[in-house]
Amino acid sequence: MHPTIQPFFDPATWTVTYVVYQRERAECVIIDSVLDYDPKAGRTSTESADKVIAFVREHTLHVEWILETHAHADHLSAAPYLKHHLGGRIAIGKNIRHVQGVFKAIFNLEPEFRLDGSQFDHLFEEDETFAIGGLTGKAIHVPGHTPADMAYQIGDAVFVGDTLFMPDVGTARCDFPGGDAHALYRSIRKLLDLPGGTRLFMCHDYPPEGRGPAWETTVSAQRERNIHVHDGVSEAQFVAMRKARDATLAMPTLILPSVQVNIRAGELPPPEANGMRYLKIPLNAV
């Protein structure tokens, strides 16, 4: 199977959202959507999501699934907004429950916030398959960046989330709560054991100077040229590199607003007594 893939690149967060479908069929899936957020004003907007909606409607597609590869730390999810306008089921890996437990404590969320993943319509098991019309998807558990990361294989394409970046950028950080460089190495090797021609689609690109944004590569290209994890790099070498590099990285600009929204499947916190919704900024906690 060779699905048709339409990317939408958001330059504000360097995120790529995908609409995946099969020509001559109406069914589609949306992966890693973006709700625009202005951290200075504390305002959300839907320009990025509206582009996805326009494309889906223009091509008379029917949304079956709205997938999250993980609870993102660099952008807010637009999944509920897309579901409201287009339908579909919001899904993520079952280990989101662990991430919810960690961040409920950090943000001291309301007692009613449940730690069972029930905010999502579906929680994927490891290697669970799902249908998108005539296409078959497979959920692949790839922990390391977070405990809940999933990659989604649809035909000859794999949407890797933050597990891998383009070969000249490398791999995801592992210093968030629950991150594990050993687990990330093994997850990456699982992906790189796929056939060499398998298409890999990144969730983000942070291009080096002189290169424009890019988001598609192959297993072979990653094995040959990934600056962090090409063939020949041992687990011990990778872990040492990852730990040293992560120690130098600043936190993502939107990590605090993003995580507390994304563990809710993209829903904003409930309104308080005055009718307003608030995001929390825990001090000296992350």
Disulfide bonds with the S-S distance in Angstrom:
none
